[in-house]
Amino acid sequence: MKRKRIIVEDGVYHLMSRCCLGSHLLKDEEKEVFIRMMRRQAAFCGVDLLAYSIMSNHFHILAHVRHEKPQTDEEILRRFRLLHEGSRISPYSITPDALEEILEQNDDKAQRVREALLARMGDVSVFMRELKQRFSIWYNHQNGNRGTLWMDRFKSLVVEPSLHAMATVAAYIDLNAVRAEQVDDPADYRFCSYAAAMGGKASAMEGYRLIYGGSSFTEAIAAYRLCLFGKGAKPKGEQDKDRGVIPAEKLDEVIRTGGKVEMSELLRRRVRYFSDGMAIGSRLFLKEIYEENRDCFPESRKARFASMKGADWGGLQVVRDLKVNLFG
């Protein structure tokens, strides 16, 4: 049975979705288009993109979904124009110019349109649904396809809006291409936020500034590199020359026997805490999530707040104690 999705006001989420049957459908052009659509959809919905990684058969997004809605027609129109900027508008959809005329009338029709647009903002489910739908329409038109592109639902993990929790999840997201053995340094994978930020993309740089509480990008990225690369703050290929990396077999043995390794080592493995949990953060944060969302938890068992295994995660815990296959 599908579990109910936890929704929090002004929430931070790790969002994931996979192509149907795990098919590798997203080539370089598709990834570039997806990123552009993602940014436009985020601007319309009121979503801050903190980190992302677009792979050939799935994607990850760390997003802060702002609950506050626009207070003026000018802001509604500005967001609507951003959504459609550079894209072809369906003949069945309203154009930004037509919307401006409707809102200027300020009659009953204008109010209905206004309310409909506001209902699409500040909602994580709307953000993901419309992003996936819009990209599917483009993809199918481009490739002469029919049918669905994505698996039926997206996954979401509520993330505590603390520096440590957000930076750790962001690092896990940015290291996707490293885990897939496509690159040694995520800066070399241009379809992730870290590469975009290191390349000078202002919107990507802003994501890390937000994670680090508005620090300068230079300060934020210096601290973030410690999450990505550990004490050496260098890509693993360079670190190997200095101090060797734990072989996969040895890492498995350490984890199996209850030992701990450096967090940056474990982030290079598939960690189910980040994909199959319900929420991640401090114990106090998780208790608050549970109290406010009791109906999302099965009555047959109590919510379990589990300390994360395998490394020193800095006090992070998860809701749902995942017993098997924690690390892939």
Secondary structure, 3 states (H helix, E strand, C coil): CCCCCCCCCCEEEEEEEEEHHHCCCCCHHHHHHHHHHHHHHHHHHCEEEEEEEECCCEEEEEEEECCCCCCCHHHHHHHHHHHHCCCCCCCCCCCHHHHHHHHHHCCHHHHHHHHHHHHCCCCHHHHHHHHHHHHHHHHHHHHCCCCCCECCCCEEEEECCCHHHHHHHHHHHHCHHHHCCCCCCHHHCCCEHHHHHHCCCHHHHHHHHHHCCCCCHHHHHHHHHHHHHHHHCCCHHHHHHHHCCCCHHHHHHHHHCCCCECHHHHCCCCECHHHHCCEEECHHHHHHHHHHCHHHCCCCCCCCEEECCCECCCCCEEECCCCCCCEC
